[in-house]
Amino acid sequence: MSLHPEIYRHDLEVVRNTAQQIIKDFGMAGVEINFSGNPETAYKELLDQAQPALKALYQNNTTTFMALLYRIDVEEFKVKKLTDQFSGNEFFRELANLVIEREFVKVLIRKLYSSRSDKE
């Protein structure tokens, strides 16, 4: 099975489940993330909240920040690459992009494997 995330970007179920996963994971770090339910604005909504949340966690509670990245399963080498390429707010914006993308892929994998096992 090959994973082509781009074809699921407008899948309402995947978008909503991704938002819920982000809300859950950030909530476990004590950060409230909100989602209006509008799939057209989902990415911007989540990005605009995740960026300052990640920055605040990094500045105020590095342990929780690292635990969140671990929970989301953001690959360490990708974070390192971002630190080499970006700084300040730009870094946190790119990190938020990375977090959202990872959550999206996790939701998508669950969807694809659950529908595949339903067929077997």
Secondary structure, 3 states (H helix, E strand, C coil): CCCCHHHHCCCHHHHHHHHHHHHHHHHHCCCCCCCCCCCCCHHHHHHHHHHHHHHHHHHHCHHHHHHHHHHHCCCHHHHHHHHHHCCHHHHHHHHHHHHHHHHHHHHHHHHHHHHHHHHC
